[in-house]
Structures are given as C-alpha cells and as structure tokens.
Amino acid sequence: MPRLTPIAIVLFAGVTAFAGPKKTPRANNMPRGFAWPPSRAMKAAAQACEAQLDTLGVAWQAAQPAGHMVDPIELTTGQLGGITYVPVYAKTLPAMDCQLALALATLAPRLYDAGVREVHVGSTYRWSNVRVGGKTLPMLSRHALGLAMDVVSFVDDTGREAVVAKDYKAGDELLLAVERTVNDSTAFRTVLTPKNDPKSHHDHFHLEANPDYTEPTS
C-alpha cells in the first residue's frame, strides 16, 4: 500500500463511540479483503496470527467477541518484546484483534531500540466511526475492528515519560522516533498525530494495524 499524504490519511482514524454494532457503514476504511461475517480467508488469517504470536512467545488469551473483531484477544502480561503496555483509563489492558497484537510484536524490536520501555494506552477496541478534522464520518473506525490503538504517552529507558499532548509539538525525540518507526513499518498505516490531525488527535498517537485479508491466489 503506497504511503498516504496527510490529506488522504484523515479518512482513517476513529474516536466517536456508539452503543454497539449495528449496520456497517460504507467500508472505505476497512482492510483489504475485509468482510463481515468473516470470510474463510479471514478465519485462516486469524489462525495463522495466533500461531505467530505463540512462536514469538507472546502471552495471550482469547477475549470475548465484540464489534467486528475477527479474533479478539487479551495480552495477559501486557508485554510485547520487552515493552510493557499500560492501560491509562482501565485496570486491565483492553481487548484487541490478534492482528494488532502481531503488528505490535513485529515492531517491538525497533521500538525497543528507539528507547521505548512502556506504552500508555488510551484505548484499543471500541465501536466507533471515523473521527478526523473535528468531524465524524459515516464509516467505521478500525477501533471497531480491534485494529487501532490510541497512545497517550511513552516511557523511555531512563524512566522519562514523553506525553503526546505536551511534548510532541516541542519536538520530543522519543515521540518523533516512535512516529518514524511506525511510519517505516508496513505492518501499520501512517500514524495520526497532533501534526497531521490536530483537531482530532491533539493529545494522542493513533496507530492502525494494516492486515490483508484477501483470498490467496493459487
């Protein structure tokens, strides 16, 4: 998938919550090959994802079905590659789709090398529509698929916390390193920040896993 411009990427984040799954809005924001109910290829991708988490030594367990998560899981220790994911607004880390956990686990060595030791998570799954530029759009956010994570701060290897709301615009090196690392990864779409969406993402980074559910060709 080609890298998107700041103008184009504002079609992709989501932060407005609703009561629960109803009729799916138009699927502009869905991953390639996504369908609901999940297709055979999506179910196969879920099984492969779980196997990869096991190979990587990730501690996880199945979570309750919710929204349009194909394979809802929980990180039982909150650890991925030596990095601790800490919930900010809840006692436990919220559920996510296996594909998001795998994308984060794949990225973990590079985040660790950049100095990240903790990621403070605002949210992962929630039933919501895309919210960008201060407006709500008529399409599902990837939060509703468990494929998106909002991060409010990161802690480095010295114990210093870099808070997106106050430190990003000041040019904090850790936050800029995280942004570069995510944007260089094919496992994620372009991260949304206070720079490219100041109205809807002024106080957090929005990360989206980028799985491909298209049926393999024989």
Backbone hydrogen bonds, N-H to C=O, Kabsch-Sander energy under -0.5 kcal/mol:
donor,donor_aa,acceptor,acceptor_aa,energy
9,I,5,T,-2.6
10,V,6,P,-0.7
11,L,8,A,-1.6
12,F,9,I,-2.0
15,V,129,N,-0.7
16,T,129,N,-1.3
17,A,15,V,-0.7
18,F,127,W,-2.4
26,R,138,P,-0.7
30,M,27,A,-1.9
32,R,211,P,-0.6
34,F,31,P,-2.0
43,K,39,S,-2.1
44,A,40,R,-2.2
45,A,41,A,-2.2
46,A,42,M,-1.8
47,Q,43,K,-1.9
48,A,44,A,-2.3
49,C,45,A,-2.2
50,E,46,A,-2.2
51,A,47,Q,-1.8
52,Q,48,A,-2.0
53,L,49,C,-2.3
54,D,50,E,-2.1
55,T,51,A,-2.2
56,L,52,Q,-2.0
57,G,54,D,-1.1
58,V,53,L,-2.6
60,W,58,V,-0.6
61,Q,74,E,-2.0
63,A,72,P,-2.3
68,H,144,A,-2.5
69,M,66,A,-2.0
70,V,68,H,-0.5
73,I,96,M,-3.1
74,E,61,Q,-2.7
76,T,59,A,-0.9
76,T,74,E,-0.8
77,T,59,A,-0.6
80,L,83,I,-2.4
83,I,80,L,-1.3
84,T,117,R,-2.5
85,Y,78,G,-3.4
86,V,84,T,-0.6
86,V,119,V,-2.9
88,V,121,V,-2.6
89,Y,121,V,-0.6
96,M,73,I,-2.1
97,D,146,G,-2.5
98,C,71,D,-1.9
100,L,97,D,-1.1
101,A,97,D,-1.7
102,L,98,C,-2.7
103,A,99,Q,-2.1
104,L,100,L,-2.4
105,A,101,A,-2.5
106,T,102,L,-2.5
107,L,103,A,-1.8
108,A,104,L,-1.3
110,R,107,L,-0.9
111,L,107,L,-2.0
112,Y,108,A,-3.0
113,D,109,P,-2.1
114,A,110,R,-1.4
115,G,112,Y,-1.6
116,V,111,L,-2.3
117,R,155,V,-3.1
118,E,155,V,-1.6
119,V,84,T,-2.6
120,H,153,S,-2.7
121,V,86,V,-2.8
121,V,119,V,-0.8
122,G,150,D,-3.0
123,S,150,D,-1.1
125,Y,95,A,-1.5
126,R,143,H,-1.1
128,S,126,R,-0.7
129,N,16,T,-1.4
130,V,139,M,-2.7
131,R,13,A,-0.8
132,V,135,K,-2.3
135,K,132,V,-2.6
137,L,130,V,-2.8
137,L,135,K,-0.5
139,M,137,L,-2.0
141,S,128,S,-2.5
142,R,12,F,-0.6
144,A,141,S,-1.0
145,L,142,R,-0.7
146,G,143,H,-1.5
147,L,142,R,-2.5
148,A,142,R,-0.6
149,M,207,L,-2.5
150,D,123,S,-2.7
151,V,149,M,-0.5
151,V,205,F,-2.7
152,V,120,H,-2.3
153,S,120,H,-1.0
154,F,162,A,-2.1
155,V,118,E,-2.2
156,D,160,R,-2.5
157,D,115,G,-0.6
159,G,156,D,-1.7
162,A,154,F,-3.6
162,A,160,R,-0.5
163,V,161,E,-0.7
164,V,152,V,-2.2
164,V,162,A,-0.5
165,A,203,D,-0.6
166,K,163,V,-0.7
167,D,163,V,-3.1
168,Y,163,V,-0.6
168,Y,164,V,-1.3
171,G,168,Y,-2.0
172,D,167,D,-1.9
176,L,172,D,-2.2
177,A,173,E,-2.2
178,V,174,L,-2.4
179,E,175,L,-2.4
180,R,176,L,-2.3
181,T,177,A,-2.4
182,V,178,V,-2.6
183,N,179,E,-2.4
184,D,180,R,-1.8
185,S,182,V,-1.3
188,F,185,S,-1.0
189,R,208,E,-2.3
192,L,206,H,-2.0
197,D,193,T,-1.8
201,H,197,D,-2.5
205,F,151,V,-2.6
206,H,192,L,-2.2
207,L,149,M,-3.0
207,L,205,F,-0.6
209,A,147,L,-2.9
210,N,187,A,-2.3
213,Y,32,R,-3.4
213,Y,211,P,-0.5
